[in-house]
Amino acid sequence: LFTTLLLFCEPTRPANLWMEFWHHICDDLSRWLQTMGHNPTEEDVYNYSL
């Protein structure tokens, strides 16, 4: 989703957009990591999403 926004919407401050919404964009990633047997911290999810 974020890549689509970058490619087609051309935000003026993509880093600010990412920092504000990364948690919402990656909430499914946290659940996926949990189903894979991990207990990810917020930092783990952030790093994995990059």
Protein Blocks (a to p, Z undefined) as FASTA:
>chain_A
ZZmmmmmnopablmlmmmmmmmmmmmmmmmmmmmnopacdfklmmmmmZZ
